Amino acid sequence: MANFNIFDIAGSGMNAQSVRLNLVASNIANANSVSSSLDTVYKSRQPVFASELKNLLDGQKLGSSVNVLGVVESQEPAVKEYAPNHLMADKDGYIYKPNVNTIEEMANMMSASRSYQNNVEVLNTAKELILQTLRMGK
């Protein structure tokens, strides 16, 4: 039934935002980690989303859902800090910190959380409308 596509669409949105929230949590958790080399330093990760717009345009589907295509690592350089007394310092006395911007990550977290909540509201509203429609037949 075409009316139930809303559940698939909102569910795919919730799944996408859940992936986004998990990546934000991982980025924030590793924001203060330290490494002794550029190769091993944690890099900020972001999800890549895509809409199934092609199916919608081809008339195969009545709604467009969200797909998580993958996760990409930030290409921003790591923070290089001179700390010769640090246990993780390399031979030149440098430590490397992740390229995670905690302020951006917090904004990302709030945005993802609100998007998730909006999809929950869509599901609840659709469910309530279907239940009210069924009650009309009584």
CYANA upper distance limits for C-alpha pairs under 8 A (distance plus 0.5 A):
  1 MET  CA      5 ASN  CA      8.21
  2 ALA  CA     62 LEU  CA      7.76
  4 PHE  CA      8 ASP  CA      7.76
  5 ASN  CA      9 ILE  CA      6.73
  5 ASN  CA     62 LEU  CA      7.84
  5 ASN  CA     63 GLY  CA      7.21
  6 ILE  CA     10 ALA  CA      6.52
  6 ILE  CA     63 GLY  CA      8.05
  6 ILE  CA    123 LEU  CA      7.96
  6 ILE  CA    126 ALA  CA      7.94
  7 PHE  CA     11 GLY  CA      6.32
  7 PHE  CA    123 LEU  CA      6.70
  7 PHE  CA    126 ALA  CA      8.42
  8 ASP  CA     12 SER  CA      6.58
  8 ASP  CA     65 SER  CA      7.66
  9 ILE  CA     13 GLY  CA      6.85
  9 ILE  CA     63 GLY  CA      7.41
  9 ILE  CA     64 SER  CA      7.03
  9 ILE  CA     65 SER  CA      5.14
  9 ILE  CA     66 VAL  CA      7.71
 10 ALA  CA     14 MET  CA      6.67
 10 ALA  CA     65 SER  CA      8.10
 10 ALA  CA    119 ASN  CA      5.67
 10 ALA  CA    120 VAL  CA      7.87
 10 ALA  CA    122 VAL  CA      7.31
 10 ALA  CA    123 LEU  CA      7.04
 11 GLY  CA     15 ASN  CA      6.65
 11 GLY  CA    119 ASN  CA      7.86
 12 SER  CA     16 ALA  CA      6.67
 12 SER  CA     65 SER  CA      6.34
 12 SER  CA     66 VAL  CA      5.89
 12 SER  CA     67 ASN  CA      7.48
 13 GLY  CA     17 GLN  CA      6.70
 13 GLY  CA     65 SER  CA      7.48
 13 GLY  CA     66 VAL  CA      6.24
 13 GLY  CA    115 SER  CA      8.46
 13 GLY  CA    116 TYR  CA      7.63
 13 GLY  CA    119 ASN  CA      7.08
 14 MET  CA     18 SER  CA      6.51
 14 MET  CA    115 SER  CA      8.26
 14 MET  CA    116 TYR  CA      5.70
 14 MET  CA    119 ASN  CA      6.64
 14 MET  CA    120 VAL  CA      8.05
 15 ASN  CA     19 VAL  CA      6.85
 16 ALA  CA     20 ARG  CA      6.81
 16 ALA  CA     49 PHE  CA      7.88
 16 ALA  CA     66 VAL  CA      7.30
 16 ALA  CA     67 ASN  CA      7.42
 16 ALA  CA     68 VAL  CA      6.53
 17 GLN  CA     21 LEU  CA      6.54
 17 GLN  CA    112 ALA  CA      5.88
 17 GLN  CA    113 SER  CA      7.76
 17 GLN  CA    115 SER  CA      7.36
 17 GLN  CA    116 TYR  CA      6.27
 18 SER  CA     22 ASN  CA      6.71
 18 SER  CA    112 ALA  CA      8.23
 18 SER  CA    116 TYR  CA      7.88
 19 VAL  CA     23 LEU  CA      6.79
 19 VAL  CA     47 PRO  CA      7.79
 20 ARG  CA     24 VAL  CA      6.72
 20 ARG  CA     46 GLN  CA      7.69
 20 ARG  CA     47 PRO  CA      6.56
 20 ARG  CA    109 MET  CA      8.43
 20 ARG  CA    112 ALA  CA      7.09
 21 LEU  CA     25 ALA  CA      6.65
 21 LEU  CA    109 MET  CA      6.53
 21 LEU  CA    112 ALA  CA      6.73
 21 LEU  CA    113 SER  CA      7.75
 22 ASN  CA     26 SER  CA      6.71
 23 LEU  CA     27 ASN  CA      6.60
 23 LEU  CA     45 ARG  CA      6.86
 23 LEU  CA     46 GLN  CA      7.06
 23 LEU  CA     47 PRO  CA      7.99
 24 VAL  CA     28 ILE  CA      6.62
 24 VAL  CA     45 ARG  CA      8.38
 24 VAL  CA     46 GLN  CA      8.35
 24 VAL  CA    105 GLU  CA      6.42
 24 VAL  CA    106 MET  CA      8.33
 24 VAL  CA    108 ASN  CA      7.60
 24 VAL  CA    109 MET  CA      6.74
 25 ALA  CA     29 ALA  CA      6.49
 26 SER  CA     30 ASN  CA      6.73
 27 ASN  CA     31 ALA  CA      6.46
 27 ASN  CA     44 SER  CA      6.23
 27 ASN  CA     45 ARG  CA      7.27
 27 ASN  CA    100 VAL  CA      6.92
 27 ASN  CA    105 GLU  CA      7.91
 28 ILE  CA    100 VAL  CA      7.83
 28 ILE  CA    102 THR  CA      6.76
 28 ILE  CA    105 GLU  CA      7.40
 30 ASN  CA     42 TYR  CA      7.44
 30 ASN  CA     98 PRO  CA      7.87
 31 ALA  CA     97 LYS  CA      8.09
 31 ALA  CA     98 PRO  CA      6.42
 31 ALA  CA     99 ASN  CA      8.16
 31 ALA  CA    100 VAL  CA      5.98
 31 ALA  CA    101 ASN  CA      8.11
 31 ALA  CA    102 THR  CA      7.56
 32 ASN  CA     97 LYS  CA      7.31
 32 ASN  CA     98 PRO  CA      7.69
 33 SER  CA     42 TYR  CA      8.04
 33 SER  CA     97 LYS  CA      6.72
 33 SER  CA     98 PRO  CA      7.37
 34 VAL  CA     41 VAL  CA      7.47
 34 VAL  CA     88 MET  CA      7.77
 34 VAL  CA     95 ILE  CA      7.05
 34 VAL  CA     96 TYR  CA      6.21
 34 VAL  CA     97 LYS  CA      5.52
 34 VAL  CA     98 PRO  CA      7.88
 35 SER  CA     40 THR  CA      6.84
 35 SER  CA     41 VAL  CA      5.67
 35 SER  CA     42 TYR  CA      8.46
 35 SER  CA     88 MET  CA      6.80
 35 SER  CA     89 ALA  CA      8.37
 35 SER  CA     95 ILE  CA      6.43
 35 SER  CA     96 TYR  CA      5.59
 35 SER  CA     97 LYS  CA      6.92
 36 SER  CA     40 THR  CA      7.95
 36 SER  CA     41 VAL  CA      8.10
 36 SER  CA     88 MET  CA      5.59
 36 SER  CA     89 ALA  CA      5.91
 36 SER  CA     90 ASP  CA      5.80
 36 SER  CA     94 TYR  CA      7.75
 36 SER  CA     95 ILE  CA      5.72
 36 SER  CA     96 TYR  CA      6.56
 37 SER  CA     41 VAL  CA      6.91
 37 SER  CA     90 ASP  CA      7.45
 37 SER  CA     95 ILE  CA      7.64
 37 SER  CA     96 TYR  CA      6.87
 38 LEU  CA     78 ALA  CA      7.60
 38 LEU  CA     96 TYR  CA      7.01
 41 VAL  CA     78 ALA  CA      7.80
 41 VAL  CA     96 TYR  CA      6.90
 41 VAL  CA     97 LYS  CA      6.99
 41 VAL  CA     98 PRO  CA      6.49
 42 TYR  CA     97 LYS  CA      7.99
 42 TYR  CA     98 PRO  CA      5.61
 42 TYR  CA     99 ASN  CA      8.14
 43 LYS  CA     73 GLU  CA      6.41
 43 LYS  CA     74 SER  CA      6.56
 43 LYS  CA     75 GLN  CA      8.47
 43 LYS  CA     78 ALA  CA      8.02
 43 LYS  CA     98 PRO  CA      6.10
 43 LYS  CA     99 ASN  CA      6.46
 43 LYS  CA    100 VAL  CA      7.62
 44 SER  CA     73 GLU  CA      6.17
 44 SER  CA     74 SER  CA      5.79
 44 SER  CA     98 PRO  CA      7.54
 44 SER  CA     99 ASN  CA      6.55
 44 SER  CA    100 VAL  CA      5.85
 45 ARG  CA     71 VAL  CA      6.94
 45 ARG  CA     72 VAL  CA      6.08
 45 ARG  CA     73 GLU  CA      4.97
 45 ARG  CA     74 SER  CA      6.52
 46 GLN  CA     71 VAL  CA      6.09
 46 GLN  CA     72 VAL  CA      5.97
 46 GLN  CA     73 GLU  CA      6.97
 46 GLN  CA     74 SER  CA      7.90
 47 PRO  CA     68 VAL  CA      7.46
 47 PRO  CA     69 LEU  CA      8.14
 47 PRO  CA     70 GLY  CA      6.41
 47 PRO  CA     71 VAL  CA      4.91
 47 PRO  CA     72 VAL  CA      6.82
 48 VAL  CA     68 VAL  CA      6.42
 48 VAL  CA     69 LEU  CA      5.94
 48 VAL  CA     70 GLY  CA      5.85
 48 VAL  CA     71 VAL  CA      6.31
 48 VAL  CA     72 VAL  CA      7.61
 49 PHE  CA     66 VAL  CA      7.13
 49 PHE  CA     67 ASN  CA      6.13
 49 PHE  CA     68 VAL  CA      5.17
 49 PHE  CA     69 LEU  CA      6.15
 49 PHE  CA     70 GLY  CA      8.00
 50 ALA  CA     66 VAL  CA      6.26
 50 ALA  CA     67 ASN  CA      5.69
 50 ALA  CA     68 VAL  CA      6.97
 50 ALA  CA     69 LEU  CA      7.10
 51 SER  CA     64 SER  CA      6.75
 51 SER  CA     65 SER  CA      6.22
 51 SER  CA     66 VAL  CA      5.13
 51 SER  CA     67 ASN  CA      6.54
 52 GLU  CA     56 LEU  CA      7.35
 52 GLU  CA     64 SER  CA      5.75
 52 GLU  CA     65 SER  CA      6.13
 52 GLU  CA     66 VAL  CA      6.90
 52 GLU  CA     67 ASN  CA      7.67
 53 LEU  CA     57 LEU  CA      6.66
 53 LEU  CA     64 SER  CA      6.23
 53 LEU  CA     65 SER  CA      8.45
 54 LYS  CA     58 ASP  CA      6.57
 55 ASN  CA     59 GLY  CA      6.78
 55 ASN  CA     60 GLN  CA      5.76
 55 ASN  CA     61 LYS  CA      6.26
 55 ASN  CA     64 SER  CA      8.07
 56 LEU  CA     60 GLN  CA      6.51
 56 LEU  CA     61 LYS  CA      5.59
 56 LEU  CA     62 LEU  CA      6.71
 56 LEU  CA     63 GLY  CA      6.69
 56 LEU  CA     64 SER  CA      6.55
 74 SER  CA     99 ASN  CA      8.23
 76 GLU  CA     99 ASN  CA      6.85
 77 PRO  CA     99 ASN  CA      6.87
 78 ALA  CA     96 TYR  CA      6.83
 78 ALA  CA     97 LYS  CA      6.34
 78 ALA  CA     98 PRO  CA      5.75
 78 ALA  CA     99 ASN  CA      5.32
 79 VAL  CA     96 TYR  CA      6.06
 79 VAL  CA     97 LYS  CA      5.44
 79 VAL  CA     98 PRO  CA      6.78
 79 VAL  CA     99 ASN  CA      6.76
 80 LYS  CA     94 TYR  CA      6.98
 80 LYS  CA     95 ILE  CA      6.49
 80 LYS  CA     96 TYR  CA      5.25
 80 LYS  CA     97 LYS  CA      7.02
 81 GLU  CA     94 TYR  CA      5.95
 81 GLU  CA     95 ILE  CA      5.86
 81 GLU  CA     96 TYR  CA      6.70
 81 GLU  CA     97 LYS  CA      8.16
 82 TYR  CA     93 GLY  CA      6.33
 82 TYR  CA     94 TYR  CA      4.94
 82 TYR  CA     95 ILE  CA      6.88
 83 ALA  CA     89 ALA  CA      7.01
 83 ALA  CA     93 GLY  CA      6.11
 83 ALA  CA     94 TYR  CA      6.02
 83 ALA  CA     95 ILE  CA      6.89
 84 PRO  CA     89 ALA  CA      6.43
 84 PRO  CA     92 ASP  CA      7.99
 84 PRO  CA     93 GLY  CA      4.43
 84 PRO  CA     94 TYR  CA      6.87
 85 ASN  CA     89 ALA  CA      7.69
 85 ASN  CA     93 GLY  CA      7.92
 86 HIS  CA     93 GLY  CA      8.41
 86 HIS  CA     95 ILE  CA      8.16
 88 MET  CA     95 ILE  CA      6.84
 89 ALA  CA     93 GLY  CA      5.47
 89 ALA  CA     94 TYR  CA      5.50
 89 ALA  CA     95 ILE  CA      5.36
 90 ASP  CA     94 TYR  CA      5.94
 90 ASP  CA     95 ILE  CA      7.02
100 VAL  CA    105 GLU  CA      8.19
101 ASN  CA    105 GLU  CA      6.76
102 THR  CA    106 MET  CA      6.54
103 ILE  CA    107 ALA  CA      6.85
104 GLU  CA    108 ASN  CA      6.57
105 GLU  CA    109 MET  CA      6.52
106 MET  CA    110 MET  CA      6.76
107 ALA  CA    111 SER  CA      6.68
108 ASN  CA    112 ALA  CA      6.56
109 MET  CA    113 SER  CA      6.46
110 MET  CA    114 ARG  CA      6.63
111 SER  CA    115 SER  CA      6.64
112 ALA  CA    116 TYR  CA      6.57
113 SER  CA    117 GLN  CA      6.68
114 ARG  CA    118 ASN  CA      6.57
115 SER  CA    119 ASN  CA      6.84
116 TYR  CA    120 VAL  CA      6.87
117 GLN  CA    121 GLU  CA      6.76
118 ASN  CA    122 VAL  CA      6.76
119 ASN  CA    123 LEU  CA      6.79
120 VAL  CA    124 ASN  CA      6.69
121 GLU  CA    125 THR  CA      6.49
122 VAL  CA    126 ALA  CA      6.57
123 LEU  CA    127 LYS  CA      6.57
124 ASN  CA    128 GLU  CA      6.59
125 THR  CA    129 LEU  CA      6.60
126 ALA  CA    130 ILE  CA      6.70
127 LYS  CA    131 LEU  CA      6.70
128 GLU  CA    132 GLN  CA      6.61
129 LEU  CA    133 THR  CA      6.60
130 ILE  CA    134 LEU  CA      6.74
131 LEU  CA    135 ARG  CA      6.71
132 GLN  CA    136 MET  CA      6.88
133 THR  CA    137 GLY  CA      7.84
134 LEU  CA    138 LYS  CA      8.09
